[in-house]
């Protein structure tokens, strides 16, 4: 396939390593870096939130103010900061506008739709201000949902109309709903407020806007791309996704193998590898000490790291822990925060079963690394999981995932096949405490009765290619596919001779 150097603009409400709430930031950052490494001209745009200190970070302040043009002839002036993304040549631009971005990323206020509409409009004005016309604009989740709408409406008579848009769905549950007055603020016509366009359930829906107006759509795993086209996981937008199914592809996320690597990890006491796994036992002993567990190297540790909300399904784990303690010889470690009732429940379990259950409420990065390195099994009973990263971190450290069959957990964890040493973990289908209990019991039995099988599974898990190289190559193909499709739709030539794209989903 012939390819040329593309101009790619990444626009995201969060971008690792600068501003991170969830996996979206990791994906946006990884694609920024990998596309730059592949030789493309990449720029990224993100708000400068209150916790970011440009002076301390050594960012460059651009000398002129930057105007963002909104509806009703209103212009807001902002400060732009520039830096280079680590280990790449990509330029990252931060918009400083304290009225919207002086606090955190997602503040939970009623103005979130307005805050991120401002980001969408800023991306348009950024291209005009710098006379830089991208071939493709990559938009991440609902916060950037109106950007493709601008390309198809207000930008019809500008060079930006040629730009293809690729929209990545990170979590369909979050959609960005607002009253129709948002269109006036955005400078978009009220004629768009119809059921076959931006309106959904009596409100502007920024996710739906992107699903209709983007050139191509991606999401973060092939299985999730299938799930969201049905009513069970479609969050009310499954009919739109079925309508766009030919333009939708799932690409499994990778992980940062520089940060999550047992051979180099600075947060663990001893390094180890698939070929030299002995150090994992030292990490296990350190984990038992850190969480007040009894020092028993022979007993398996089942761990979980997650936000304690309904999606992650850890209430089912809490429900079965008393039964696990009564029926099986194992230890449990949990790290997370979120729902206060669930936090209290886990703390009560730790008090009820001292030296067998250890709990840390909150997030602690060094402890997260120690848990991945020192545990034997990692529990992810998610009710839905667009991609998931912890199951991949776990496999990198030889910790076998126990996952519910949903979303990216299906694509990344290979089911154990008894007595053959095949697979990389244990999967179950039903979202229930009973199914989780049974699967943990299965894994525990293999641990005690078939230790050679555990060694084989660990080797398999640690031998997986979990980095971003393959995923980034897929995104590169999607960008080229989108450019070709956009220009063909405009009756123009891309100047590329490309192998016809076949959507594998």
C-alpha positions in Angstrom: 0.0 0.0 0.0 1.4 3.4 -1.0 1.1 6.0 1.6 2.0 9.7 2.0 2.8 11.8 5.0 -0.5 12.8 6.5 -1.3 16.0 8.5 -3.1 14.6 11.5 -4.8 16.7 14.2 -5.6 14.9 17.5 -8.2 16.6 19.6 -9.0 15.2 23.0 -10.4 16.4 26.4 -7.6 14.6 28.1 -4.1 13.6 27.0 -1.5 11.5 28.8 0.9 12.2 30.3 -0.4 15.7 30.9 -4.1 15.4 31.9 -5.5 12.0 32.6 -8.7 10.7 34.1 -9.1 7.4 32.2 -8.0 5.3 29.3 -9.0 7.9 26.8 -5.9 10.0 27.7 -3.6 7.0 27.2 -5.1 6.2 23.8 -4.9 9.8 22.6 -1.3 10.1 23.8 -0.2 6.8 22.3 -1.7 7.6 18.9 -0.1 11.1 18.9 3.3 9.5 19.6 3.0 6.5 17.3 1.7 8.5 14.3 4.6 10.9 14.7 7.1 8.0 14.9 5.5 6.7 11.6 6.6 9.9 9.9 3.3 11.9 9.9 2.9 15.6 10.7 1.0 15.4 14.0 -0.4 18.1 16.2 -2.5 17.6 19.3 -4.9 20.0 21.0 -6.0 19.8 24.6 -7.3 22.2 27.3 -4.8 23.5 29.8 -6.4 22.5 33.1 -5.7 24.1 36.5 -3.4 21.4 37.7 -1.0 22.0 34.7 1.8 24.4 35.3 3.2 25.5 31.9 6.1 27.5 33.4 7.3 24.6 35.5 6.9 22.2 32.5 8.9 24.5 30.3 6.2 25.0 27.7 6.4 27.8 25.1 3.9 30.6 25.4 2.8 31.6 21.9 3.2 35.4 21.7 -0.3 36.4 20.4 -3.7 35.8 21.9 -5.8 33.2 20.2 -9.4 34.0 19.3 -12.2 31.3 19.5 -15.2 32.4 17.5 -18.6 31.4 18.9 -22.2 32.0 18.0 -23.8 35.4 17.9 -20.5 37.0 16.7 -18.9 36.4 20.1 -15.1 35.9 20.3 -13.2 34.7 23.4 -9.5 35.3 23.6 -7.2 32.6 25.0 -3.5 31.8 25.6 -1.9 29.0 23.7 1.0 26.9 25.0 3.2 24.6 23.0 5.4 21.6 23.8 6.7 18.5 22.0 5.2 15.2 22.9 7.7 12.9 24.7 9.7 10.6 22.4 8.3 12.1 19.2 8.2 15.2 17.0 4.5 15.8 17.5 3.6 19.3 18.7 1.1 19.6 21.6 -1.0 22.8 22.0 -2.8 23.6 25.2 -5.7 26.1 25.3 -5.7 28.2 28.5 -9.1 29.6 29.3 -9.7 29.5 33.0 -13.4 30.1 32.9 -13.8 26.6 31.5 -10.5 24.8 32.2 -9.3 26.3 35.5 -10.3 23.2 37.4 -10.2 19.6 36.5 -11.1 17.6 33.4 -14.7 16.6 34.0 -16.1 18.8 36.7 -19.6 17.3 36.8 -21.2 20.7 36.3 -24.0 21.6 34.0 -21.7 23.4 31.6 -19.6 20.4 30.5 -21.3 20.4 27.1 -20.4 24.1 26.7 -16.9 23.6 28.0 -16.1 21.0 25.3 -18.0 22.7 22.6 -15.5 25.5 23.2 -12.7 22.9 22.5 -14.4 21.9 19.3 -14.6 25.5 18.0 -11.0 26.2 19.2 -9.8 23.3 17.0 -11.4 24.9 14.0 -10.0 28.3 14.8 -6.6 26.8 15.5 -6.3 25.5 11.9 -7.4 28.9 10.5 -5.0 30.8 12.8 -2.0 28.8 11.8 -3.0 28.3 8.2 -2.5 24.5 8.8 -5.0 22.3 7.1 -5.0 18.7 8.3 -5.8 15.7 6.1 -7.6 14.1 9.1 -8.9 15.2 12.5 -9.0 12.5 15.1 -11.8 13.2 17.7 -11.9 11.4 21.0 -15.3 10.7 22.6 -18.4 12.9 23.2 -16.4 16.0 24.3 -15.2 16.5 20.7 -18.5 15.4 19.2 -19.4 18.7 17.5 -16.1 19.0 15.7 -17.2 16.8 12.7 -20.4 18.8 12.5 -18.4 22.0 12.0 -16.5 20.4 9.1 -19.8 19.5 7.4 -21.6 22.9 8.0 -19.8 26.1 8.9 -16.5 25.0 7.1 -18.1 24.1 3.8 -16.4 27.0 2.0 -13.0 26.7 3.7 -10.0 24.4 3.2 -11.1 22.5 6.4 -14.0 21.0 4.5 -11.6 18.7 2.8 -10.4 17.2 6.2 -11.6 13.8 7.0 -12.8 13.2 10.6 -12.2 9.9 12.5 -14.2 9.7 15.7 -13.2 7.2 18.4 -15.9 5.9 20.9 -14.2 5.3 24.2 -17.4 4.7 26.2 -20.8 5.0 24.6 -22.5 5.5 28.0 -21.2 9.1 28.2 -22.9 11.1 25.5 -22.9 14.8 26.3 -26.5 16.0 26.3 -27.6 19.6 26.4 -30.5 21.9 25.5 -30.9 23.1 22.0 -29.5 26.5 23.0 -26.1 24.8 22.8 -26.4 25.2 19.0 -26.7 29.0 19.4 -23.6 29.0 21.6 -21.7 26.9 19.1 -22.7 29.0 16.1 -24.5 26.0 14.5 -27.9 26.3 12.8 -31.0 25.3 14.7 -32.0 23.3 11.6 -29.7 20.6 12.9 -32.0 19.9 15.9 -33.9 17.1 14.3 -34.2 13.4 15.1 -32.3 12.5 12.0 -29.4 14.7 13.0 -28.3 16.0 16.4 -31.5 15.7 18.5 -32.0 12.7 20.7 -34.6 12.4 23.5 -35.4 16.1 23.3 -31.8 17.3 23.7 -28.6 17.9 21.6 -26.6 14.7 21.9 -22.9 15.3 21.1 -22.1 11.6 20.8 -24.9 11.2 18.2 -23.7 14.3 16.4 -20.3 12.6 15.9 -21.8 9.3 14.9 -23.8 11.0 12.1 -21.2 13.5 10.9 -17.8 11.7 11.1 -16.2 10.3 8.0 -15.2 7.1 9.9 -15.8 5.7 13.3 -13.6 3.6 15.6 -14.0 2.1 19.0 -11.5 0.5 21.3 -12.0 -3.2 20.7 -13.6 -5.3 17.9 -16.0 -7.0 20.3 -17.3 -3.7 21.7 -17.8 -2.5 18.1 -20.2 -5.4 17.7 -21.9 -5.0 21.2 -22.8 -1.4 20.7 -24.8 -2.1 17.6 -27.4 -4.0 19.7 -29.8 -2.6 22.3 -28.1 -4.2 25.3 -25.0 -2.1 25.0 -26.1 0.6 22.4 -27.1 3.1 25.1 -30.0 4.3 22.9 -27.8 4.9 19.9 -27.6 1.3 18.5 -29.8 2.2 15.5 -27.4 5.0 14.5 -24.4 2.6 14.8 -26.1 0.0 12.7 -26.8 2.7 10.1 -23.0 3.5 10.2 -21.8 -0.1 10.6 -19.9 -0.1 7.3 -17.8 2.8 8.6 -17.2 1.4 12.1 -14.2 -0.6 13.2 -13.0 -1.8 16.5 -9.2 -1.5 17.2 -7.9 -3.0 20.4 -5.9 -0.6 22.5 -2.3 -1.4 23.3 -0.5 -0.6 26.6 2.5 1.5 27.3 5.2 -1.2 27.5 7.7 1.3 28.8 5.7 2.1 31.9 4.3 -1.5 32.4 7.2 -3.8 32.0 8.4 -6.2 34.7 11.9 -6.2 33.4 12.4 -2.5 34.0 9.6 -1.3 36.4 11.0 1.0 39.0 8.0 0.4 41.3 8.7 -3.3 42.1 11.4 -4.7 44.3 12.8 -7.3 41.8 12.5 -7.5 38.0 11.5 -10.6 36.2 10.5 -11.9 32.8 8.8 -14.8 31.1 12.2 -16.5 30.7 13.3 -15.6 34.3 10.2 -15.5 36.4 11.7 -16.1 39.9 11.5 -12.4 40.8 7.7 -12.6 40.9 7.8 -14.5 44.2 9.7 -11.7 45.8 7.1 -9.2 44.5 4.4 -11.4 46.0 6.0 -11.4 49.4 6.3 -7.6 49.2 2.7 -7.3 48.3 1.6 -9.5 51.2 3.6 -7.2 53.5 2.2 -4.0 52.0 -1.4 -5.2 52.5 -1.0 -6.9 55.9 -1.5 -10.4 54.6 0.0 -13.6 56.1 3.3 -14.5 54.5 2.4 -17.7 52.6 4.1 -18.0 49.3 2.1 -21.0 48.3 -1.3 -19.4 48.6 -2.7 -17.6 45.5 -3.5 -13.9 45.6 -6.6 -12.7 43.7 -6.5 -9.0 43.2 -8.6 -6.2 41.7 -7.8 -2.6 40.8 -10.7 -0.5 39.6 -13.0 2.5 40.1 -15.7 1.2 42.4 -18.7 1.9 40.2 -21.4 -0.3 38.7 -19.7 -0.8 35.4 -16.7 -2.6 36.9 -18.9 -5.2 38.7 -16.8 -5.3 41.9 -19.9 -5.5 44.0 -20.2 -9.1 42.8 -16.6 -9.7 44.0 -17.4 -8.2 47.4 -20.5 -10.3 47.6 -18.6 -13.6 47.2 -15.5 -12.8 49.3 -17.1 -14.4 52.5 -17.8 -17.6 50.6 -14.3 -17.6 49.1 -12.8 -17.2 52.6 -14.9 -20.1 54.0 -14.5 -22.5 51.0 -11.1 -21.9 49.6 -7.5 -21.2 50.6 -6.6 -17.9 49.0 -5.9 -14.2 49.7 -7.6 -11.1 48.2 -6.2 -7.6 47.5 -8.4 -4.7 46.3 -7.4 -1.2 45.4 -9.9 1.4 44.2 -12.3 4.2 45.1 -15.7 5.5 44.0 -19.0 4.5 45.5 -18.9 5.1 49.2 -21.1 2.1 50.1 -18.8 -0.2 48.2 -15.7 1.4 49.7 -17.2 0.7 53.2 -18.1 -2.9 52.2 -14.6 -3.7 51.2 -13.1 -2.1 54.3 -15.5 -4.2 56.4 -14.4 -7.4 54.6 -10.7 -6.5 55.4 -11.6 -6.1 59.1 -13.6 -9.3 59.1 -10.9 -11.4 57.4 -7.6 -10.0 58.7 -4.4 -11.3 57.1 -6.4 -12.7 54.2 -8.1 -9.7 52.7 -6.2 -6.4 52.1 -7.9 -3.2 50.9 -6.6 0.2 49.9 -9.2 2.9 49.2 -7.9 5.5 46.7 -5.4 5.3 43.9 -1.7 4.8 44.3 0.4 4.2 41.2 3.4 2.4 42.9 0.9 0.1 44.7 -0.9 -0.6 41.5 2.4 -1.8 39.9 3.2 -3.9 43.0 -0.3 -5.5 42.8 0.1 -6.4 39.1 3.6 -7.9 39.8 2.8 -9.7 43.0 -0.6 -11.2 42.4 -1.4 -14.5 40.9 -4.8 -13.7 39.4 -6.5 -10.4 38.5 -10.3 -10.2 38.8 -12.3 -8.1 36.2 -16.1 -8.9 36.5 -17.1 -5.9 34.4 -20.7 -5.5 33.3 -19.3 -3.8 30.2 -15.8 -3.0 29.2 -15.1 -1.1 26.0 -11.4 -2.2 26.1 -9.9 -2.5 29.5 -6.2 -2.1 30.3 -5.6 -3.8 33.6 -6.1 -7.3 32.1 -3.2 -6.5 29.7 -1.1 -5.0 32.5 -1.7 -8.2 34.4 -0.7 -10.5 31.5 2.5 -8.5 31.0 3.4 -9.4 34.7 2.3 -13.0 34.5 -0.8 -12.4 36.6 -3.7 -14.4 35.1 -6.8 -12.4 34.4 -10.3 -13.6 35.4 -12.6 -11.7 33.2 -16.3 -11.5 32.2 -16.8 -12.0 28.4 -17.6 -8.5 27.3 -15.9 -5.9 25.1 -12.2 -5.8 24.9 -11.8 -8.5 27.6 -13.0 -11.0 24.9 -10.4 -9.7 22.4 -7.5 -9.6 24.8 -7.8 -12.7 27.1 -7.6 -16.2 25.6 -9.7 -18.8 27.5 -7.7 -21.5 29.3 -8.2 -24.9 27.8 -7.9 -27.5 30.5 -4.9 -29.9 30.4 -3.4 -28.3 27.3 -1.7 -25.3 28.9 -3.4 -23.1 26.3 -4.8 -19.7 27.0 -3.8 -16.6 29.0 -6.6 -16.4 31.6 -10.1 -17.5 32.7 -13.3 -16.2 31.2 -17.0 -16.4 32.2 -20.1 -15.2 30.4 -22.9 -14.4 32.9 -22.7 -11.2 34.9 -23.4 -12.6 38.3 -21.8 -13.4 41.6 -22.4 -17.1 41.0 -20.5 -17.1 37.7 -17.6 -15.2 39.3 -17.5 -17.5 42.3 -17.4 -20.5 40.0 -14.6 -19.1 37.8 -12.4 -18.1 40.8 -13.0 -21.6 42.2 -11.9 -23.1 38.8 -8.7 -21.0 38.8 -8.0 -21.8 42.4 -8.3 -25.5 41.7 -5.9 -25.3 38.8 -3.5 -23.4 41.1 -3.5 -26.1 43.7 -3.9 -29.2 41.6 -2.0 -28.4 38.3 0.9 -26.0 39.0 2.5 -26.8 35.7 -0.6 -25.5 33.9 -0.3 -22.2 35.8 3.4 -22.0 34.7 2.3 -22.5 31.1 -0.4 -19.9 31.3 1.9 -17.4 32.8 4.5 -17.9 30.1 1.7 -17.6 27.5 0.4 -14.4 29.1 3.9 -12.8 29.4 4.7 -13.7 25.8 1.8 -11.6 24.3 2.5 -8.6 22.1 0.6 -6.0 24.1 2.2 -2.8 22.9 0.9 -0.1 20.6 2.7 -1.0 17.4 0.0 -3.2 15.8 -2.9 -1.0 17.0 -1.2 2.2 15.7 -0.7 0.6 12.3 -4.5 -0.1 12.2 -5.2 3.5 13.1 -2.9 4.6 10.3 -4.9 2.5 7.9 -8.1 4.0 9.1 -6.8 7.5 8.7 -5.8 6.7 5.1 -9.1 5.1 4.5 -11.0 8.1 5.9 -9.0 10.6 3.7 -9.7 8.5 0.6 -13.4 8.3 1.5 -13.8 12.0 2.3 -12.1 13.2 -0.9 -14.0 10.7 -3.0 -17.2 12.0 -1.5 -16.2 15.6 -2.5 -15.3 14.5 -6.0 -11.6 15.1 -5.4 -8.5 12.9 -5.6 -6.4 12.1 -2.6 -3.3 11.6 -4.6 -3.0 8.1 -3.1 -3.1 4.7 -4.7 -4.5 2.7 -1.8 -5.5 -0.9 -1.5 -9.3 -0.9 -1.1 -10.2 -1.1 2.6 -12.2 -4.1 3.8 -13.7 -3.5 7.2 -13.0 -6.7 9.2 -15.7 -6.1 11.8 
